[in-house]
Amino acid sequence: MQYKGIDNVQKEKIPHPKLGLETDSPKIF
């Protein structure tokens, strides 16, 4: 599942390509 992959990335707290900030929020869309 792609969602599971996204959840993994969020837990890593990496800079979001659109936000440009570290985010662990479930609402990245």
Biopython code that builds the backbone (N, CA, C, O; Angstrom):
import numpy as np
from Bio.PDB.StructureBuilder import StructureBuilder

atoms = [
    (1, "MET", "N", (0.829, -1.207, 0.000)),
    (1, "MET", "CA", (0.000, 0.000, 0.000)),
    (1, "MET", "C", (0.865, 1.260, 0.000)),
    (1, "MET", "O", (1.848, 1.347, 0.736)),
    (2, "GLN", "N", (0.500, 2.207, -0.811)),
    (2, "GLN", "CA", (1.263, 3.452, -0.880)),
    (2, "GLN", "C", (1.117, 4.238, 0.409)),
    (2, "GLN", "O", (2.055, 4.901, 0.851)),
    (3, "TYR", "N", (-0.071, 4.162, 1.016)),
    (3, "TYR", "CA", (-0.324, 4.918, 2.250)),
    (3, "TYR", "C", (0.652, 4.498, 3.342)),
    (3, "TYR", "O", (1.146, 5.328, 4.105)),
    (4, "LYS", "N", (0.921, 3.195, 3.404)),
    (4, "LYS", "CA", (1.839, 2.686, 4.426)),
    (4, "LYS", "C", (3.225, 3.287, 4.214)),
    (4, "LYS", "O", (3.926, 3.616, 5.171)),
    (5, "GLY", "N", (3.609, 3.423, 2.943)),
    (5, "GLY", "CA", (4.907, 4.011, 2.628)),
    (5, "GLY", "C", (4.953, 5.466, 3.053)),
    (5, "GLY", "O", (5.951, 5.936, 3.597)),
    (6, "ILE", "N", (3.857, 6.174, 2.799)),
    (6, "ILE", "CA", (3.778, 7.592, 3.167)),
    (6, "ILE", "C", (3.854, 7.730, 4.684)),
    (6, "ILE", "O", (4.521, 8.624, 5.206)),
    (7, "ASP", "N", (3.163, 6.833, 5.379)),
    (7, "ASP", "CA", (3.159, 6.877, 6.841)),
    (7, "ASP", "C", (4.576, 6.683, 7.371)),
    (7, "ASP", "O", (4.972, 7.300, 8.361)),
    (8, "ASN", "N", (5.335, 5.815, 6.696)),
    (8, "ASN", "CA", (6.715, 5.565, 7.092)),
    (8, "ASN", "C", (7.540, 6.832, 6.939)),
    (8, "ASN", "O", (8.343, 7.166, 7.810)),
    (9, "VAL", "N", (7.343, 7.531, 5.843)),
    (9, "VAL", "CA", (8.089, 8.761, 5.575)),
    (9, "VAL", "C", (7.756, 9.821, 6.617)),
    (9, "VAL", "O", (8.634, 10.552, 7.077)),
    (10, "GLN", "N", (6.484, 9.897, 6.981)),
    (10, "GLN", "CA", (6.052, 10.887, 7.964)),
    (10, "GLN", "C", (6.726, 10.635, 9.304)),
    (10, "GLN", "O", (7.116, 11.578, 9.994)),
    (11, "LYS", "N", (6.862, 9.381, 9.671)),
    (11, "LYS", "CA", (7.486, 9.041, 10.953)),
    (11, "LYS", "C", (8.968, 9.415, 10.938)),
    (11, "LYS", "O", (9.567, 9.650, 11.987)),
    (12, "GLU", "N", (9.555, 9.467, 9.736)),
    (12, "GLU", "CA", (10.955, 9.856, 9.608)),
    (12, "GLU", "C", (11.109, 11.354, 9.807)),
    (12, "GLU", "O", (12.199, 11.837, 10.115)),
    (13, "LYS", "N", (10.014, 12.093, 9.630)),
    (13, "LYS", "CA", (10.025, 13.555, 9.779)),
    (13, "LYS", "C", (11.006, 14.193, 8.807)),
    (13, "LYS", "O", (11.905, 14.931, 9.209)),
    (14, "ILE", "N", (10.823, 13.900, 7.529)),
    (14, "ILE", "CA", (11.680, 14.502, 6.509)),
    (14, "ILE", "C", (11.016, 15.755, 5.957)),
    (14, "ILE", "O", (9.796, 15.892, 6.057)),
    (15, "PRO", "N", (11.782, 16.669, 5.379)),
    (15, "PRO", "CA", (11.230, 17.894, 4.800)),
    (15, "PRO", "C", (10.246, 17.584, 3.680)),
    (15, "PRO", "O", (10.567, 16.831, 2.761)),
    (16, "HIS", "N", (9.072, 18.150, 3.750)),
    (16, "HIS", "CA", (8.064, 17.913, 2.720)),
    (16, "HIS", "C", (8.402, 18.733, 1.481)),
    (16, "HIS", "O", (8.747, 19.910, 1.593)),
    (17, "PRO", "N", (8.305, 18.122, 0.296)),
    (17, "PRO", "CA", (8.682, 18.803, -0.960)),
    (17, "PRO", "C", (7.820, 20.044, -1.221)),
    (17, "PRO", "O", (8.277, 20.999, -1.851)),
    (18, "LYS", "N", (6.577, 20.028, -0.738)),
    (18, "LYS", "CA", (5.677, 21.160, -0.977)),
    (18, "LYS", "C", (5.733, 22.154, 0.177)),
    (18, "LYS", "O", (5.765, 23.366, -0.036)),
    (19, "LEU", "N", (5.746, 21.638, 1.385)),
    (19, "LEU", "CA", (5.745, 22.520, 2.559)),
    (19, "LEU", "C", (7.154, 23.057, 2.812)),
    (19, "LEU", "O", (7.334, 24.196, 3.244)),
    (20, "GLY", "N", (8.146, 22.210, 2.533)),
    (20, "GLY", "CA", (9.524, 22.633, 2.760)),
    (20, "GLY", "C", (9.845, 22.655, 4.242)),
    (20, "GLY", "O", (10.828, 23.269, 4.658)),
    (21, "LEU", "N", (9.023, 21.990, 5.041)),
    (21, "LEU", "CA", (9.247, 21.963, 6.483)),
    (21, "LEU", "C", (9.131, 20.531, 6.976)),
    (21, "LEU", "O", (8.506, 19.689, 6.330)),
    (22, "GLU", "N", (9.737, 20.261, 8.123)),
    (22, "GLU", "CA", (9.609, 18.924, 8.693)),
    (22, "GLU", "C", (8.185, 18.745, 9.203)),
    (22, "GLU", "O", (7.662, 19.594, 9.924)),
    (23, "THR", "N", (7.569, 17.643, 8.826)),
    (23, "THR", "CA", (6.184, 17.438, 9.248)),
    (23, "THR", "C", (5.908, 15.978, 9.569)),
    (23, "THR", "O", (6.359, 15.073, 8.866)),
    (24, "ASP", "N", (5.166, 15.769, 10.635)),
    (24, "ASP", "CA", (4.754, 14.417, 10.987)),
    (24, "ASP", "C", (3.226, 14.372, 11.011)),
    (24, "ASP", "O", (2.619, 13.462, 11.575)),
    (25, "SER", "N", (2.619, 15.396, 10.374)),
    (25, "SER", "CA", (1.160, 15.484, 10.350)),
    (25, "SER", "C", (0.583, 14.487, 9.356)),
    (25, "SER", "O", (1.143, 14.288, 8.278)),
    (26, "PRO", "N", (-0.533, 13.860, 9.713)),
    (26, "PRO", "CA", (-1.179, 12.901, 8.825)),
    (26, "PRO", "C", (-1.833, 13.577, 7.628)),
    (26, "PRO", "O", (-2.186, 12.908, 6.657)),
    (27, "LYS", "N", (-1.999, 14.897, 7.686)),
    (27, "LYS", "CA", (-2.632, 15.637, 6.593)),
    (27, "LYS", "C", (-1.567, 16.363, 5.780)),
    (27, "LYS", "O", (-1.339, 17.558, 5.969)),
    (28, "ILE", "N", (-0.911, 15.627, 4.866)),
    (28, "ILE", "CA", (0.121, 16.258, 4.038)),
    (28, "ILE", "C", (-0.441, 16.616, 2.680)),
    (28, "ILE", "O", (0.239, 17.244, 1.868)),
    (29, "PHE", "N", (-1.682, 16.220, 2.427)),
    (29, "PHE", "CA", (-2.284, 16.484, 1.125)),
    (29, "PHE", "C", (-2.917, 17.861, 1.127)),
    (29, "PHE", "O", (-3.483, 18.282, 0.118)),
]
sb = StructureBuilder()
sb.init_structure("model")
sb.init_model(0)
sb.init_chain("A")
sb.init_seg("    ")
for serial, (resi, resn, name, xyz) in enumerate(atoms, 1):
    if name == "N":
        sb.init_residue(resn, " ", resi, " ")
    sb.init_atom(name, np.array(xyz, "f"), 0.0, 1.0, " ", f" {name:<3s}", serial, name[0])
structure = sb.get_structure()
